[in-house]
Amino acid sequence: MLDALASAVRGGEPCAAATVVRASGSVPRPVGTSMLITRSGKITGSLSGGCVEAAVAAAAEESLADGRARLETFGYDTADAFAVGLNCGGTLEVLIQPFPPGRLPAVPAAGTPCALITRVDASAAAVPLLVPDPAAAAANPAELLSRHGAELRSLLGVDPRLAAARLAPLLAAGRTGLVELGGTECGGAPVVLFLESRLAPPRLVLIGANDFSAALARQGRLLGYHVTVCDARPAFTTAERFPAAHLVRVQWPDRYLQEQAEAGELDARSVICVLSHDAKFDVPVLVTALQLNVAYVGAMGSRRSHEARMAALRTAGLTGGQLQRLHSPIGLDLGAASPEETALSVFAEVVAGRSGAAASGLPLRECSGPIHPFNRQHVS
């Protein structure tokens, strides 16, 4: 909903935001996906790729007319194949909220960390709470209360201390989802809150200034990463050669990576790709990278280069567990040849690795069970 509301603020027109707050089974879009419907009928975004959009838009028009929120459920109807629902067989719960221009929270620009806390029920009328600095507010429940206690009380209608205790760890983790507070805890009426968090973009650090880095920079930017290209050779490492990169840095890569780690600029979502094909760069930067808590570390090279690199990393003192984290040779076996195809191969491995054991990496036609979430089994 955050990006949808930012668009609505710019437009200044009364609108309704429709947000997926709960999903089960096989569904096309995740929780937090939003669609914006203005009073003039303009639609931005999509919830299901076409299955329920028309029904959601009609409900949004009613919500704009009477000023009331709605909680709608959409699922597949086996008795009526033409009923509004999801052909994929899953179920979505969609919160539809009307927003007059004066009631829209001032959502910061895309890429700026923030969080939005919304009350989920058909009569939800309280203004959603925007948390502009979720990391600071989530330091502990007392900090969240000191910054936003009055807004939380307005949102809940009851003492916000329990809600703050439940919300703080989720804000700190950048989570999106429901927080359910029981009736006894909330003075007799159950309260459900929907928390949507937006973190800063994850980092993609590309070591080596070459055509493969240029292709990965374009792919990474498309996927929402903050892209850095780093190489120690100034003649090759220029902004003109890497227009898709947010930052181009001339520095020894291992020193740059160490500086970024010490400054807290790398986290568990960060991706590091070593593409330099030069042991004097590769080995020192991999020694640093494989000791960091990042999502992915990959290195390009032939199998012969890989074996030589592994021997050098063992000599440098890395443990078996640290070496196991290295994706080398980099990427999935897609038959890639060009830099652009290689970039696709690398990010296919990054996405599969992010999904953990739930992603088989096999063609979907060779799997069984629901596509979303990844709880299918391989058909042998």
Salt bridges, closest charged atoms under 4 A:
ASP3 OD1 - ARG198 NH1 2.80
GLU62 OE1 - ARG70 NE 3.71
ASP66 OD2 - ARG70 NH2 2.53
GLU93 OE2 - ARG22 NE 3.19
ASP121 OD2 - ARG119 NE 2.76
GLU143 OE2 - ARG147 NE 2.77
GLU151 OE2 - HIS148 ND1 3.77
ASP159 OD2 - ARG161 NH2 2.61
GLU180 OE2 - ARG22 NH1 3.29
ASP231 OD2 - ARG233 NH2 2.96
ASP267 OD2 - ARG269 NH2 3.34
ASP278 OD2 - LYS280 NZ 2.57
ASP282 OD2 - ARG309 NH2 3.59
GLU340 OE2 - ARG218 NH2 2.83
GLU349 OE2 - HIS327 ND1 3.23
